[in-house]
Amino acid sequence: MALMITVSLGAFFLSTVSGQAQGIKVIGQHKDWTSYSYSENGHKVCFIASVPKKAEGKYKKRGDIYLTVSHRTGEKRWDEVSVQSGYSYKNNSEATLSVGKTRYKFFTKGDSAWAYDLGDDKKVINSMVKGSNLIVNGVSARGTKTKDTYSLRGFSAAYRSINQACGKK
């Protein structure tokens, strides 16, 4: 299963990362999370990714679903949490990420969701380090409600691996 996730995510990222990106490399597999790096415009980008263990909702078709945390050294942007929903979110809607009883609101655009600010990203990551599951709730452009459950097994080790690979202190 872990190998299938790694191959699927690797193939997906290779097909979607900008033309300026060079060769995605797997840093490591950490239970339910995989860490990666690549070069973009001469700067290193490191990220971890996972797919949900469970995806719920009354939908007929859905694209790729995954959650990432990334570091972009060239932009000096660290700890960016993002969600790919596999569908276009409803206009002006928010996605909700929950770890235990703690909830975080993310803004949405197209099929992606992000924290409103870097401080929120850091809070989400701290919760992920301590938690066992993360749940993402969203609403599609057609009004379909979804609930995706991610395992956080291996998250801490994967996160440490990208911190080391990208030189984050």
LOGU-987637 format. One line per field, with one value per residue: z negated, x, y of N, C-alpha, C in turn; residue in one letter; residue number from 1. Coordinates in Angstrom, 1 decimal. Each point is the difference from the previous one (the first is absolute). Layout:
n_z c(Z ...);
n_x c(X ...);
n_y c(Y ...);
ca_z c(Z ...);
ca_x c(X ...);
ca_y c(Y ...);
c_z c(Z ...);
c_x c(X ...);
c_y c(Y ...);
residuo c(a ...);
num c(NUM ...);
% end
This chain:
n_z c(0.0 -0.9 0.6 0.0 -1.2 -0.3 0.7 -0.5 -1.2 0.1 0.6 -0.9 -0.9 0.6 0.1 -1.3 -0.4 -0.2 1.2 -1.0 -0.3 -0.7 0.5 -0.2 -1.2 -0.3 -1.1 -0.3 -0.4 -0.6 -0.1 -0.4 -0.1 1.1 -0.1 0.6 1.0 0.5 1.1 -0.3 1.2 -0.2 -0.5 -1.1 0.4 -1.3 0.1 -0.9 0.3 -0.1 0.1 0.1 -1.2 -0.2 1.2 -0.6 0.6 0.4 0.5 1.3 0.0 -0.3 0.1 0.2 -1.2 -0.5 -1.0 0.0 -0.4 0.4 0.4 0.3 0.2 1.3 -0.5 -0.7 0.6 -1.2 -0.2 1.3 -0.6 0.9 0.5 0.6 0.4 1.2 -0.3 0.7 -0.9 -0.8 0.9 -0.5 0.2 -1.1 0.0 -0.8 -0.6 -0.4 -1.1 -0.3 -1.1 0.6 0.3 1.3 0.3 1.2 0.7 0.9 1.0 1.0 0.1 -0.4 -1.1 -0.6 -0.9 -0.8 -0.9 0.1 -0.8 0.8 1.0 -0.8 -0.3 1.3 0.4 -0.9 0.5 1.3 -0.5 -0.7 1.1 0.2 0.2 1.3 -0.2 1.3 -0.3 1.1 0.8 0.9 1.2 0.0 -1.1 0.5 -1.2 -0.4 -0.4 -0.1 -0.3 -0.5 0.1 -1.2 0.2 -0.6 -0.4 -1.2 0.3 0.8 -1.0 -0.9 0.9 0.2 -1.3 -0.2 0.9 -0.6 -1.1 -0.3 -0.8);
n_x c(0.8 1.0 0.4 -1.3 -0.1 1.2 -0.2 -1.2 0.4 1.0 -0.8 -0.8 1.0 0.5 -1.3 0.0 1.2 0.2 0.1 0.1 -0.8 0.9 -0.3 -1.2 0.6 -0.2 -0.3 -1.3 -0.2 -1.0 -0.2 -1.0 1.2 0.2 1.3 0.0 0.8 0.1 0.6 -0.3 0.3 0.7 -1.2 0.3 -0.9 -0.4 -0.6 -1.0 -0.5 -1.4 -0.5 -1.3 -0.2 -0.8 -0.7 -0.8 -1.1 -1.1 1.2 -0.1 0.7 1.2 0.7 1.3 0.2 0.6 0.8 0.5 1.2 0.3 1.3 0.0 1.2 -0.2 -1.2 0.8 -0.7 -0.3 -0.2 -0.1 -1.1 -0.3 -1.3 0.1 -1.2 0.5 -0.4 -0.8 0.6 -1.0 -0.4 1.0 0.3 -0.1 1.2 -0.5 1.1 -0.2 0.7 -0.6 -0.1 1.2 -0.6 0.3 -0.2 -0.2 0.6 -0.9 0.6 -0.9 1.0 0.5 0.6 0.1 0.9 -0.7 0.8 1.3 -0.5 -1.0 0.9 0.7 -1.2 -0.4 1.2 0.0 -1.2 0.5 1.0 -1.0 -0.7 -1.1 -1.0 -0.2 -1.0 -0.2 -0.7 -0.7 -0.3 -0.4 0.3 -0.3 0.7 0.8 -0.4 1.3 0.5 1.2 0.3 0.9 0.9 0.4 -0.2 1.1 -1.0 0.2 0.3 -1.0 -0.6 0.6 -0.4 -1.1 -0.1 0.5 -0.8 -0.9 0.6 -1.2 0.2);
n_y c(-1.2 0.0 -1.1 -0.5 0.4 -0.5 -1.1 0.0 0.3 -0.8 -0.8 0.2 0.0 -1.1 -0.3 0.5 -0.4 1.3 0.5 0.9 -1.0 -0.5 -1.2 -0.4 0.1 -1.3 0.7 -0.4 -1.3 0.6 -1.3 0.8 0.5 0.7 0.0 1.2 0.1 1.3 0.4 1.2 0.4 -1.1 -0.1 -0.5 -1.0 -0.1 -1.2 -0.1 -1.2 0.0 -1.2 0.3 -0.5 1.1 -0.1 1.0 -0.3 0.6 -0.4 0.3 1.1 -0.3 1.1 0.3 -0.6 1.0 -0.2 1.2 -0.1 1.2 -0.1 1.3 -0.6 0.0 -0.3 -0.7 -0.9 -0.1 -1.3 0.0 0.0 -1.0 0.1 -1.2 0.5 0.1 1.2 0.8 0.8 0.0 0.9 0.7 -1.3 -0.6 -0.5 -1.0 0.2 -1.3 0.3 -1.1 0.8 0.1 1.1 -0.1 1.2 -0.6 0.9 0.0 -0.6 -0.2 -0.9 1.2 -0.2 1.2 0.0 0.7 -0.5 0.4 0.8 0.0 0.2 0.8 0.6 -0.1 0.4 0.9 0.2 0.1 0.6 0.6 0.1 -0.7 0.9 0.3 0.7 -0.1 1.1 -0.2 1.0 -0.8 0.4 -1.3 0.4 -0.8 -0.5 0.3 -1.2 0.5 -1.3 0.7 -1.0 0.2 -1.3 0.3 0.8 -0.2 -1.2 0.1 0.7 -0.7 -0.9 0.7 0.1 -1.2 -0.5 0.8 -0.5 -0.5 1.1);
ca_z c(0.0 -0.1 1.3 1.0 -0.3 0.4 1.5 0.5 -0.3 0.8 1.4 0.0 -0.2 1.2 1.1 -0.3 -0.5 1.1 0.9 -0.5 -1.1 0.4 -0.6 -1.4 -0.6 -1.2 -1.1 -0.9 -0.3 -1.4 -0.3 0.9 0.6 0.8 0.2 1.4 0.3 1.4 0.2 0.8 0.3 -0.7 -1.5 -0.5 -0.6 -0.7 -0.5 -0.4 0.5 -0.3 0.6 -1.1 -0.3 0.3 0.6 -0.1 0.6 1.1 1.3 1.0 0.5 -0.8 0.5 -1.1 -1.3 -0.8 -0.9 0.0 -0.7 0.8 -0.2 1.3 -0.5 0.8 -0.4 -1.5 -0.5 -0.8 -0.7 0.7 0.0 1.0 0.2 1.4 -0.3 1.1 0.6 -0.2 -1.2 0.2 -0.1 -1.3 -1.1 -0.8 -0.4 -1.4 -0.4 -1.5 -0.6 -1.3 -0.1 0.5 1.4 0.7 1.2 1.1 1.2 1.1 1.4 0.9 -0.7 -1.1 -1.2 -0.7 -1.3 0.2 -0.2 -0.4 -1.4 0.0 0.5 -1.1 -1.0 0.5 -0.1 -1.5 -0.3 0.7 -0.7 -1.2 0.3 0.7 1.2 0.4 0.8 0.8 0.4 1.1 0.9 1.4 0.8 0.2 -1.3 -0.6 -1.1 -0.1 -1.2 0.3 -1.3 0.2 -1.1 -0.3 -0.3 0.8 0.4 -0.7 0.6 1.3 -0.1 -0.4 1.2 0.9 -0.7 0.2 1.4 0.5 -0.9 -0.9 -1.4);
ca_x c(-0.8 0.8 0.7 -1.0 -0.2 1.2 0.0 -1.1 0.3 1.2 -0.4 -0.9 0.7 0.8 -0.8 -0.7 0.9 0.3 1.1 1.3 0.4 0.9 0.1 -0.5 0.6 -0.5 1.0 -0.3 -1.4 -0.2 -1.3 -1.0 0.5 1.2 0.7 0.6 0.7 0.3 0.5 -0.8 0.7 1.3 -0.2 -0.5 -1.3 -0.3 -1.4 -0.5 -1.3 -0.7 -1.4 -0.9 -0.3 -1.4 -0.6 -1.4 -0.9 -0.9 0.5 0.2 1.4 0.9 1.4 1.0 -0.3 1.2 0.4 1.5 0.7 1.1 1.0 0.6 1.2 0.2 -1.0 0.1 -1.3 0.1 -1.1 -1.2 -0.9 -1.0 -0.8 -0.6 -1.2 -0.5 -1.2 0.0 -0.8 -1.1 0.5 0.0 -0.2 1.2 0.2 0.3 0.9 -0.1 0.9 -0.6 -1.1 0.5 -0.4 0.7 -0.7 0.9 -0.7 0.0 0.0 0.0 -0.1 1.0 -0.3 1.2 -0.2 -0.1 1.3 1.0 -0.2 -1.0 0.7 0.8 -0.9 -0.4 1.1 0.2 -1.1 0.3 1.1 -0.5 -1.2 0.0 -0.7 -0.4 -1.2 -0.3 -1.4 -0.1 -1.3 0.3 -0.7 -1.3 -0.7 0.3 0.8 1.0 0.7 1.2 0.7 1.4 0.7 1.2 1.1 1.2 0.0 1.1 1.2 0.0 0.2 1.4 0.9 0.0 0.7 1.4 0.3 0.0 0.8 -0.9 0.4);
ca_y c(1.2 1.2 0.1 0.5 1.5 0.7 0.0 0.8 1.4 0.4 0.1 1.2 1.2 0.1 0.5 1.3 1.1 0.9 -0.3 0.4 -0.9 -1.1 -1.3 -0.2 -1.1 -0.5 0.1 -1.1 -0.4 0.1 -0.6 0.5 1.2 -0.1 1.3 0.2 1.3 0.2 1.3 0.9 1.2 -0.1 0.0 -1.2 -0.1 -1.2 -0.1 -1.3 -0.2 -1.2 -0.1 -0.4 -1.4 -0.2 1.2 -0.2 1.0 -0.6 0.5 -1.1 0.0 0.9 0.0 -0.4 0.6 -0.1 1.1 0.2 1.1 0.3 1.1 0.5 0.8 1.1 1.0 0.0 -0.3 -1.3 -0.5 0.3 -1.1 0.2 -1.1 -0.1 -0.7 -0.9 0.6 1.5 0.4 1.0 1.4 0.7 -0.9 -0.3 -1.4 -0.1 -1.0 -0.3 -1.0 -0.1 1.0 1.3 0.3 1.1 0.4 0.3 0.6 -0.9 0.6 -1.1 -1.3 0.0 0.7 0.4 0.8 1.5 0.6 -0.9 -0.4 -1.1 -1.2 -0.5 -0.6 -1.2 -1.0 -0.4 -0.9 -1.3 -0.7 -0.6 -0.7 -1.3 0.1 1.3 0.0 1.1 0.1 1.0 0.0 0.1 1.1 -0.5 -0.1 -1.3 0.0 -1.1 -0.2 -0.8 -0.3 -0.3 -0.5 0.8 -0.9 0.4 1.5 0.7 -0.5 0.5 1.4 0.1 -0.3 1.1 1.1 -0.3 0.1 1.4 0.9 0.8 -0.2);
c_z c(0.0 1.4 1.0 -0.2 0.5 1.5 0.5 -0.3 0.9 1.4 0.1 -0.1 1.2 1.1 -0.2 -0.4 1.3 0.8 -0.5 -1.1 0.6 -0.9 -1.5 -0.5 -1.3 -1.1 -0.8 -0.1 -1.5 -0.3 1.1 0.7 0.8 0.1 1.3 0.0 1.5 0.1 0.9 0.1 -0.8 -1.5 -0.4 -0.6 -0.6 -0.4 -0.4 0.5 -0.5 0.7 -1.2 -0.1 0.4 0.6 0.1 0.7 1.1 1.3 0.9 0.5 -0.7 0.5 -1.2 -1.2 -0.8 -0.9 0.1 -1.0 0.7 -0.5 1.3 -0.4 0.8 -0.4 -1.5 -0.6 -0.6 -0.5 0.7 0.0 1.1 0.2 1.5 -0.2 1.0 0.6 -0.2 -1.2 0.4 -0.2 -1.4 -1.2 -0.7 -0.2 -1.5 -0.2 -1.5 -0.4 -1.5 -0.1 0.5 1.5 0.6 1.3 1.1 1.1 1.2 1.3 0.9 -0.8 -1.2 -1.2 -0.8 -1.3 0.4 -0.2 -0.6 -1.5 -0.1 0.5 -1.1 -1.0 0.5 -0.1 -1.4 -0.4 0.6 -0.7 -1.2 0.3 0.6 1.3 0.3 0.9 0.8 0.5 1.0 0.7 1.4 0.6 0.2 -1.3 -0.7 -1.2 0.0 -1.3 0.3 -1.3 0.4 -1.3 -0.2 -0.5 1.0 0.4 -0.7 0.6 1.4 0.0 -0.4 1.2 0.9 -0.6 0.2 1.5 0.6 -0.9 -0.9 -1.4 -0.9);
c_x c(0.9 0.8 -0.9 -0.2 1.2 0.0 -1.1 0.3 1.2 -0.4 -0.9 0.8 1.0 -0.8 -0.5 1.0 0.5 1.2 1.3 0.5 0.8 -0.1 -0.4 0.7 -0.7 1.1 -0.2 -1.5 -0.1 -1.4 -1.0 0.4 1.2 0.6 0.7 0.8 0.2 0.6 -0.9 0.7 1.3 -0.1 -0.7 -1.4 -0.2 -1.4 -0.3 -1.4 -0.6 -1.4 -0.9 -0.1 -1.5 -0.5 -1.5 -0.8 -0.8 0.4 0.2 1.4 0.8 1.4 0.9 -0.3 1.3 0.2 1.5 0.4 1.3 0.9 0.5 1.1 0.2 -0.9 0.1 -1.4 0.0 -1.4 -1.4 -0.9 -1.0 -0.7 -0.5 -1.2 -0.5 -1.2 0.2 -0.9 -1.1 0.6 -0.2 -0.2 1.4 0.1 0.4 1.0 -0.1 1.0 -0.5 -1.2 0.4 -0.4 0.7 -0.8 1.0 -0.8 0.2 0.1 0.2 -0.1 1.0 -0.5 1.3 -0.4 -0.1 1.4 1.0 -0.1 -1.0 0.7 0.8 -0.8 -0.5 1.1 0.2 -1.1 0.2 1.1 -0.6 -1.2 0.2 -0.7 -0.3 -1.2 -0.2 -1.5 -0.1 -1.3 0.4 -0.8 -1.4 -0.8 0.2 1.0 0.9 0.7 1.2 0.8 1.5 0.6 1.2 1.2 1.2 0.2 1.3 1.3 0.1 0.3 1.4 0.9 0.0 0.7 1.5 0.4 0.1 0.7 -0.8 0.5 -1.1);
c_y c(1.3 0.2 0.6 1.5 0.8 0.1 0.9 1.5 0.5 0.2 1.3 1.3 0.3 0.6 1.4 1.1 0.7 -0.5 0.3 -1.0 -1.1 -1.2 -0.1 -1.3 -0.3 0.1 -1.2 -0.3 -0.1 -0.4 0.6 1.3 -0.2 1.4 0.1 1.2 0.1 1.4 0.8 1.3 0.1 0.0 -1.3 0.2 -1.3 -0.1 -1.4 -0.1 -1.3 0.1 -0.4 -1.5 -0.3 1.3 -0.3 1.1 -0.6 0.6 -1.2 -0.1 1.1 -0.2 -0.4 0.8 -0.2 1.3 0.2 1.0 0.3 1.1 0.4 1.0 1.3 1.2 0.2 -0.2 -1.4 -0.4 0.3 -1.3 0.2 -1.3 0.0 -0.9 -1.0 0.6 1.5 0.3 1.0 1.4 0.6 -1.0 -0.2 -1.6 0.1 -1.2 -0.2 -1.0 -0.1 0.9 1.4 0.1 1.2 0.3 0.4 0.7 -0.9 0.8 -1.2 -1.3 0.0 0.8 0.3 0.8 1.5 0.7 -1.1 -0.4 -1.2 -1.3 -0.6 -0.7 -1.4 -1.1 -0.4 -1.0 -1.4 -0.8 -0.7 -1.0 -1.3 0.0 1.5 -0.1 1.3 -0.1 1.1 -0.2 0.3 1.1 -0.5 -0.2 -1.4 0.2 -1.2 0.0 -0.9 -0.2 -0.4 -0.6 0.9 -0.9 0.3 1.4 0.6 -0.4 0.6 1.5 0.3 -0.2 1.2 1.2 -0.2 0.2 1.4 1.0 0.9 -0.3 0.0);
residuo c(m a l m i t v s l g a f f l s t v s g q a q g i k v i g q h k d w t s y s y s e n g h k v c f i a s v p k k a e g k y k k r g d i y l t v s h r t g e k r w d e v s v q s g y s y k n n s e a t l s v g k t r y k f f t k g d s a w a y d l g d d k k v i n s m v k g s n l i v n g v s a r g t k t k d t y s l r g f s a a y r s i n q a c g k k);
num c(1 2 3 4 5 6 7 8 9 10 11 12 13 14 15 16 17 18 19 20 21 22 23 24 25 26 27 28 29 30 31 32 33 34 35 36 37 38 39 40 41 42 43 44 45 46 47 48 49 50 51 52 53 54 55 56 57 58 59 60 61 62 63 64 65 66 67 68 69 70 71 72 73 74 75 76 77 78 79 80 81 82 83 84 85 86 87 88 89 90 91 92 93 94 95 96 97 98 99 100 101 102 103 104 105 106 107 108 109 110 111 112 113 114 115 116 117 118 119 120 121 122 123 124 125 126 127 128 129 130 131 132 133 134 135 136 137 138 139 140 141 142 143 144 145 146 147 148 149 150 151 152 153 154 155 156 157 158 159 160 161 162 163 164 165 166 167 168 169);
% end
